[in-house]
Amino acid sequence: MINGLGERLQEQRTTHKLSQREVALALNVSPTVISNYEKGERTPSLEMLIALARFYHCSTDYLVGFEKPNANTINVSMLTDKQKNLLKLFLEEL
């Protein structure tokens, strides 16, 4: 198992306010598979790792621990278009 992968997967899932079942449905696997990834009992294939990274809008490097989250970046994937536009306008004023 890749050190810390399970914790990062669980962190991404909870950050996006998703259940293991919701992630499993989106990726066409069973909830047990997602649970096993998060508990470190199973390692995702390369294809699944890429699918997880795309699903969570993060890099595979982050998931496997090669890249740390950047404190200067903001995850906007959960914002509405209106919120994104307001944030963009705010940042342009800085």
DAQUI-V93157 format. One record per residue. N is the residue number from 1. RES is the residue in three letters. PSI is psi in degrees with one decimal (999 if undefined). NEAR is the number of other C-alpha atoms within 12 Angstrom. Layout:
N	RES	PSI	NEAR
N	RES	PSI	NEAR
//
This chain:
1	MET	142.9	18
2	ILE	124.2	25
3	ASN	120.6	20
4	GLY	-6.1	23
5	LEU	-46.6	32
6	GLY	-42.6	30
7	GLU	-40.9	26
8	ARG	-37.1	33
9	LEU	-43.9	42
10	GLN	-39.9	27
11	GLU	-45.0	23
12	GLN	-43.2	31
13	ARG	-45.9	29
14	THR	-33.8	17
15	THR	-38.0	18
16	HIS	3.2	22
17	LYS	49.5	16
18	LEU	151.4	22
19	SER	164.1	21
20	GLN	-35.0	29
21	ARG	-42.2	19
22	GLU	-41.7	21
23	VAL	-44.7	33
24	ALA	-44.3	24
25	LEU	-42.2	17
26	ALA	-32.2	20
27	LEU	5.0	24
28	ASN	44.8	18
29	VAL	173.7	21
30	SER	154.5	17
31	PRO	-28.9	20
32	THR	-36.9	21
33	VAL	-46.9	25
34	ILE	-43.2	35
35	SER	-44.6	26
36	ASN	-36.8	23
37	TYR	-47.3	34
38	GLU	-31.8	31
39	LYS	-6.0	24
40	GLY	16.3	22
41	GLU	-12.3	19
42	ARG	143.5	20
43	THR	129.7	25
44	PRO	149.7	30
45	SER	168.1	15
46	LEU	-42.9	14
47	GLU	-42.0	13
48	MET	-36.4	25
49	LEU	-42.8	30
50	ILE	-43.0	21
51	ALA	-41.0	24
52	LEU	-43.7	36
53	ALA	-43.3	26
54	ARG	-42.9	21
55	PHE	-41.9	26
56	TYR	0.3	31
57	HIS	47.1	24
58	CYS	175.8	31
59	SER	155.2	24
60	THR	-33.5	29
61	ASP	-40.0	21
62	TYR	-47.1	29
63	LEU	-37.4	38
64	VAL	-1.1	27
65	GLY	8.4	20
66	PHE	-20.9	15
67	GLU	132.5	15
68	LYS	149.8	17
69	PRO	138.9	20
70	ASN	123.4	11
71	ALA	-16.9	7
72	ASN	3.1	7
73	THR	153.8	10
74	ILE	129.1	16
75	ASN	111.5	18
76	VAL	9.0	20
77	SER	-23.9	19
78	MET	1.3	17
79	LEU	151.2	15
80	THR	165.9	11
81	ASP	-39.3	12
82	LYS	-44.3	12
83	GLN	-39.5	14
84	LYS	-42.8	17
85	ASN	-40.9	14
86	LEU	-41.8	15
87	LEU	-42.3	18
88	LYS	-45.4	16
89	LEU	-42.2	12
90	PHE	-46.4	11
91	LEU	-32.4	11
92	GLU	-25.9	9
93	GLU	-16.5	8
94	LEU	999	7
//
